């Protein structure tokens, strides 16, 4: 059974009766919306690490600092990504589902990173995190048949954005000098800029995976558009 009235009949009914903004998105639009929207969220989500990392690390510890980053991601994602869920009330349902999915992902990534460190820790954390996220999304939409394609898409897109972002960040860190409009950046500002650049690529990658995942989870609902009677009364969580 689906969660939060995200089963196919309810989704299709709300999409048919909620006006133009409730219509289902195409795969390409879902991926673009996910990628760009989550990129903007990711820049903000990297700020606690890039700008306030030292202070947060001293007061909350490393895991606490990453938890603050995760909370920023969760708090800001709704306005940018809720349209990935078809039908009216998508913002509320997004905020019911996304904190669970991204919270589980974050806990798994933090555990993998802190246990192994380096590339092994990153890979284990990304794999465990995207597997949990994929399971939660497919369970919420009652789309368990899509579990492995969604986990694969989330992991590959997330890993690509994460490691490309890390490579870009390392290159900017090593640059002798960065200038804007002819004015060199102070070293501390250059480091912060490099760390936020990592967030850009991380957000583009995972956001594309999220766009695909939400679209794939709603395949059954899209097939019912135009032929779905009003859903029977059900509890919002089952």
C-alpha positions as a LaTeX table, in Angstrom:
\begin{tabular}{lrrr}
\hline
Residue & $x$ (\AA) & $y$ (\AA) & $z$ (\AA) \\
\hline
Unk1 & 0.00 & 0.00 & 0.00 \\
Unk2 & 1.13 & 3.53 & $-0.80$ \\
Unk3 & 1.79 & 6.30 & 1.71 \\
Unk4 & 0.34 & 9.82 & 1.95 \\
Unk5 & $-2.37$ & 9.19 & $-0.70$ \\
Unk6 & 0.33 & 8.62 & $-3.33$ \\
Unk7 & $-1.30$ & 5.50 & $-4.80$ \\
Unk8 & $-1.98$ & 5.60 & $-8.55$ \\
Unk9 & $-5.74$ & 6.24 & $-8.42$ \\
Unk10 & $-5.44$ & 9.21 & $-6.04$ \\
Unk11 & $-2.59$ & 10.72 & $-8.04$ \\
Unk12 & $-4.48$ & 10.37 & $-11.32$ \\
Unk13 & $-7.70$ & 11.78 & $-9.85$ \\
Unk14 & $-5.95$ & 14.86 & $-8.45$ \\
Unk15 & $-4.05$ & 15.39 & $-11.70$ \\
Unk16 & $-7.30$ & 15.33 & $-13.70$ \\
Unk17 & $-9.13$ & 17.71 & $-11.38$ \\
Unk18 & $-6.41$ & 20.06 & $-10.18$ \\
Unk19 & $-5.91$ & 22.31 & $-13.21$ \\
Unk20 & $-2.94$ & 22.77 & $-15.57$ \\
Unk21 & $-0.32$ & 22.99 & $-12.83$ \\
Unk22 & $-1.36$ & 19.56 & $-11.53$ \\
Unk23 & $-0.78$ & 17.73 & $-14.81$ \\
Unk24 & 1.94 & 15.07 & $-14.93$ \\
Unk25 & 5.34 & 16.15 & $-16.23$ \\
Unk26 & 7.22 & 14.45 & $-19.05$ \\
Unk27 & 10.40 & 12.54 & $-18.22$ \\
Unk28 & 12.64 & 15.23 & $-19.72$ \\
Unk29 & 10.88 & 18.04 & $-17.83$ \\
Unk30 & 11.04 & 16.03 & $-14.58$ \\
Unk31 & 14.79 & 15.51 & $-14.97$ \\
Unk32 & 15.44 & 19.16 & $-15.85$ \\
Unk33 & 13.25 & 20.40 & $-13.00$ \\
Unk34 & 14.88 & 18.01 & $-10.56$ \\
Unk35 & 18.39 & 18.87 & $-11.69$ \\
Unk36 & 18.04 & 22.66 & $-11.71$ \\
Unk37 & 15.82 & 22.84 & $-8.64$ \\
Unk38 & 18.00 & 20.58 & $-6.53$ \\
Unk39 & 21.12 & 22.41 & $-7.73$ \\
Unk40 & 19.78 & 25.63 & $-6.18$ \\
Unk41 & 18.86 & 23.77 & $-3.01$ \\
Unk42 & 22.29 & 22.13 & $-2.92$ \\
Unk43 & 24.14 & 25.44 & $-3.03$ \\
Unk44 & 22.26 & 26.48 & 0.09 \\
Unk45 & 22.74 & 23.04 & 1.62 \\
Unk46 & 26.52 & 23.30 & 1.23 \\
Unk47 & 26.69 & 26.70 & 2.96 \\
Unk48 & 26.83 & 25.31 & 6.52 \\
Unk49 & 29.88 & 23.25 & 5.50 \\
Unk50 & 31.57 & 25.80 & 3.24 \\
Unk51 & 30.93 & 28.98 & 5.24 \\
Unk52 & 30.30 & 27.87 & 8.81 \\
Unk53 & 32.05 & 24.50 & 8.87 \\
Unk54 & 34.66 & 25.40 & 11.46 \\
Unk55 & 32.16 & 26.87 & 13.93 \\
Unk56 & 29.62 & 24.09 & 13.46 \\
Unk57 & 32.31 & 21.42 & 13.66 \\
Unk58 & 33.55 & 22.77 & 16.98 \\
Unk59 & 30.08 & 23.09 & 18.51 \\
Unk60 & 28.25 & 20.10 & 16.98 \\
Unk61 & 31.00 & 17.78 & 15.75 \\
Unk62 & 31.44 & 16.56 & 12.19 \\
Unk63 & 28.26 & 14.46 & 12.12 \\
Unk64 & 26.29 & 17.35 & 13.60 \\
Unk65 & 27.56 & 19.73 & 10.93 \\
Unk66 & 26.46 & 17.32 & 8.17 \\
Unk67 & 23.09 & 16.96 & 9.90 \\
Unk68 & 22.63 & 20.73 & 9.69 \\
Unk69 & 23.38 & 20.54 & 5.96 \\
Unk70 & 20.75 & 17.81 & 5.59 \\
Unk71 & 18.16 & 19.92 & 7.39 \\
Unk72 & 18.78 & 22.80 & 4.98 \\
Unk73 & 18.29 & 20.44 & 2.03 \\
Unk74 & 15.03 & 19.15 & 3.50 \\
Unk75 & 13.69 & 22.59 & 4.43 \\
Unk76 & 14.31 & 24.20 & 1.03 \\
Unk77 & 13.57 & 21.34 & $-1.36$ \\
Unk78 & 9.78 & 21.61 & $-1.32$ \\
Unk79 & 9.25 & 24.85 & $-3.27$ \\
Unk80 & 11.68 & 23.73 & $-5.97$ \\
Unk81 & 10.75 & 20.06 & $-6.33$ \\
Unk82 & 7.15 & 19.52 & $-5.22$ \\
Unk83 & 5.92 & 19.69 & $-8.83$ \\
Unk84 & 7.59 & 16.33 & $-9.37$ \\
Unk85 & 4.46 & 14.91 & $-7.68$ \\
Unk86 & 1.42 & 15.21 & $-9.93$ \\
Unk87 & $-1.89$ & 16.55 & $-8.68$ \\
Unk88 & $-3.05$ & 19.09 & $-6.14$ \\
Unk89 & $-1.57$ & 19.18 & $-2.67$ \\
Unk90 & 1.86 & 18.21 & $-3.99$ \\
Unk91 & 3.76 & 20.55 & $-1.67$ \\
Unk92 & 2.26 & 19.00 & 1.47 \\
Unk93 & 2.82 & 15.45 & 0.19 \\
Unk94 & 6.38 & 16.29 & $-0.84$ \\
Unk95 & 7.12 & 17.52 & 2.68 \\
Unk96 & 5.57 & 14.38 & 4.13 \\
Unk97 & 7.74 & 12.11 & 1.99 \\
Unk98 & 11.02 & 13.90 & 1.25 \\
Unk99 & 12.23 & 14.34 & 4.85 \\
Unk100 & 11.92 & 10.57 & 5.35 \\
Unk101 & 13.71 & 9.72 & 2.09 \\
Unk102 & 16.47 & 12.33 & 2.32 \\
Unk103 & 16.88 & 11.85 & 6.06 \\
Unk104 & 17.53 & 8.12 & 5.57 \\
Unk105 & 19.90 & 8.88 & 2.70 \\
Unk106 & 21.81 & 11.40 & 4.83 \\
Unk107 & 22.17 & 9.05 & 7.81 \\
Unk108 & 23.49 & 6.28 & 5.56 \\
Unk109 & 25.95 & 8.60 & 3.80 \\
Unk110 & 27.24 & 10.08 & 7.05 \\
Unk111 & 27.72 & 6.59 & 8.51 \\
Unk112 & 29.57 & 5.32 & 5.43 \\
Unk113 & 31.80 & 8.39 & 5.21 \\
Unk114 & 32.71 & 8.48 & 8.88 \\
Unk115 & 33.38 & 4.73 & 9.02 \\
Unk116 & 35.66 & 4.43 & 5.97 \\
Unk117 & 36.59 & 7.95 & 4.82 \\
Unk118 & 37.98 & 8.83 & 1.40 \\
Unk119 & 36.56 & 7.40 & $-1.81$ \\
Unk120 & 35.59 & 4.06 & $-0.21$ \\
Unk121 & 33.55 & 5.84 & 2.44 \\
Unk122 & 31.94 & 8.09 & $-0.15$ \\
Unk123 & 31.00 & 5.17 & $-2.41$ \\
Unk124 & 29.61 & 3.03 & 0.42 \\
Unk125 & 27.67 & 5.98 & 1.78 \\
Unk126 & 26.28 & 6.94 & $-1.62$ \\
Unk127 & 25.26 & 3.38 & $-2.42$ \\
Unk128 & 23.62 & 2.76 & 0.95 \\
Unk129 & 21.96 & 6.17 & 0.92 \\
Unk130 & 20.53 & 5.93 & $-2.59$ \\
Unk131 & 19.36 & 2.36 & $-1.96$ \\
Unk132 & 17.41 & 3.51 & 1.11 \\
Unk133 & 16.05 & 6.53 & $-0.72$ \\
Unk134 & 14.96 & 4.40 & $-3.68$ \\
Unk135 & 13.25 & 1.88 & $-1.40$ \\
Unk136 & 11.37 & 4.61 & 0.46 \\
Unk137 & 10.23 & 6.36 & $-2.74$ \\
Unk138 & 9.02 & 3.17 & $-4.42$ \\
Unk139 & 7.30 & 2.06 & $-1.23$ \\
Unk140 & 5.57 & 5.42 & $-0.81$ \\
Unk141 & 4.19 & 5.32 & $-4.38$ \\
Unk142 & 3.49 & 1.56 & $-4.26$ \\
Unk143 & 5.89 & 1.15 & $-7.20$ \\
Unk144 & 8.17 & $-1.60$ & $-5.87$ \\
Unk145 & 8.60 & $-3.05$ & $-9.37$ \\
Unk146 & 10.68 & 0.04 & $-10.19$ \\
Unk147 & 13.05 & $-0.35$ & $-7.21$ \\
Unk148 & 16.22 & $-1.47$ & $-9.01$ \\
Unk149 & 16.01 & 0.96 & $-11.99$ \\
Unk150 & 15.41 & 3.80 & $-9.55$ \\
Unk151 & 18.24 & 2.81 & $-7.19$ \\
Unk152 & 20.59 & 2.50 & $-10.18$ \\
Unk153 & 19.57 & 5.90 & $-11.55$ \\
Unk154 & 19.89 & 7.58 & $-8.16$ \\
Unk155 & 23.28 & 6.03 & $-7.45$ \\
Unk156 & 24.82 & 6.70 & $-10.87$ \\
Unk157 & 23.58 & 10.29 & $-11.12$ \\
Unk158 & 24.47 & 11.02 & $-7.50$ \\
Unk159 & 27.94 & 9.50 & $-7.81$ \\
Unk160 & 28.61 & 11.40 & $-11.05$ \\
Unk161 & 27.63 & 14.73 & $-9.51$ \\
Unk162 & 29.47 & 14.01 & $-6.27$ \\
Unk163 & 32.80 & 12.99 & $-7.80$ \\
Unk164 & 32.77 & 15.55 & $-10.63$ \\
Unk165 & 32.01 & 18.18 & $-8.00$ \\
Unk166 & 34.89 & 16.94 & $-5.86$ \\
Unk167 & 37.25 & 17.12 & $-8.83$ \\
Unk168 & 36.13 & 20.69 & $-9.62$ \\
Unk169 & 36.48 & 21.70 & $-5.98$ \\
Unk170 & 40.02 & 20.29 & $-5.80$ \\
Unk171 & 41.00 & 22.13 & $-8.99$ \\
Unk172 & 39.66 & 25.44 & $-7.71$ \\
Unk173 & 41.40 & 24.92 & $-4.37$ \\
Unk174 & 44.72 & 24.38 & $-6.13$ \\
Unk175 & 44.34 & 27.38 & $-8.44$ \\
Unk176 & 46.95 & 30.01 & $-7.75$ \\
Unk177 & 44.41 & 32.82 & $-7.88$ \\
Unk178 & 40.74 & 33.32 & $-8.75$ \\
Unk179 & 39.56 & 36.73 & $-9.88$ \\
Unk180 & 36.19 & 38.32 & $-10.48$ \\
Unk181 & 36.06 & 41.40 & $-12.70$ \\
Unk182 & 39.81 & 41.75 & $-12.29$ \\
Unk183 & 39.72 & 41.59 & $-8.49$ \\
Unk184 & 41.50 & 38.59 & $-6.91$ \\
Unk185 & 39.57 & 36.65 & $-4.31$ \\
Unk186 & 41.08 & 36.37 & $-0.83$ \\
Unk187 & 42.28 & 32.84 & $-0.15$ \\
Unk188 & 39.49 & 32.12 & 2.32 \\
Unk189 & 36.86 & 33.29 & $-0.17$ \\
Unk190 & 38.46 & 31.17 & $-2.88$ \\
Unk191 & 38.18 & 28.09 & $-0.67$ \\
Unk192 & 34.52 & 28.81 & 0.07 \\
Unk193 & 33.77 & 29.34 & $-3.61$ \\
Unk194 & 35.42 & 26.02 & $-4.44$ \\
Unk195 & 33.37 & 24.18 & $-1.81$ \\
Unk196 & 30.12 & 25.73 & $-3.05$ \\
Unk197 & 31.05 & 24.75 & $-6.61$ \\
Unk198 & 31.03 & 21.15 & $-5.40$ \\
Unk199 & 27.47 & 21.75 & $-4.28$ \\
Unk200 & 26.48 & 22.85 & $-7.79$ \\
Unk201 & 27.55 & 19.57 & $-9.38$ \\
Unk202 & 26.26 & 17.45 & $-6.51$ \\
Unk203 & 22.85 & 19.09 & $-6.86$ \\
Unk204 & 22.73 & 18.70 & $-10.63$ \\
Unk205 & 23.55 & 15.00 & $-10.34$ \\
Unk206 & 21.27 & 13.91 & $-7.51$ \\
Unk207 & 18.54 & 16.24 & $-8.75$ \\
Unk208 & 18.50 & 14.52 & $-12.14$ \\
Unk209 & 18.18 & 11.17 & $-10.37$ \\
Unk210 & 15.31 & 12.47 & $-8.25$ \\
Unk211 & 13.52 & 13.73 & $-11.34$ \\
Unk212 & 13.76 & 10.30 & $-12.92$ \\
Unk213 & 12.77 & 8.53 & $-9.70$ \\
Unk214 & 9.62 & 10.55 & $-9.09$ \\
Unk215 & 8.59 & 10.23 & $-12.74$ \\
Unk216 & 9.12 & 6.46 & $-12.77$ \\
Unk217 & 7.26 & 5.99 & $-9.49$ \\
Unk218 & 4.14 & 7.58 & $-11.03$ \\
Unk219 & 4.03 & 5.50 & $-14.22$ \\
Unk220 & 0.90 & 3.64 & $-13.11$ \\
Unk221 & $-0.86$ & 6.90 & $-12.25$ \\
Unk222 & $-0.11$ & 8.40 & $-15.66$ \\
Unk223 & $-1.60$ & 5.34 & $-17.35$ \\
Unk224 & $-4.87$ & 6.00 & $-15.50$ \\
Unk225 & $-5.25$ & 9.62 & $-16.58$ \\
Unk226 & $-8.59$ & 10.01 & $-18.33$ \\
Unk227 & $-10.08$ & 6.80 & $-17.05$ \\
Unk228 & $-9.85$ & 7.03 & $-13.27$ \\
Unk229 & $-13.02$ & 7.41 & $-11.19$ \\
Unk230 & $-12.87$ & 9.30 & $-7.90$ \\
Unk231 & $-10.84$ & 7.25 & $-5.41$ \\
Unk232 & $-12.53$ & 5.54 & $-2.51$ \\
Unk233 & $-11.86$ & 6.87 & 0.95 \\
Unk234 & $-8.52$ & 5.68 & 2.31 \\
Unk235 & $-6.27$ & 6.67 & 5.11 \\
Unk236 & $-3.36$ & 8.91 & 4.14 \\
Unk237 & $-0.80$ & 6.44 & 5.45 \\
Unk238 & $-1.21$ & 2.68 & 5.18 \\
\hline
\end{tabular}
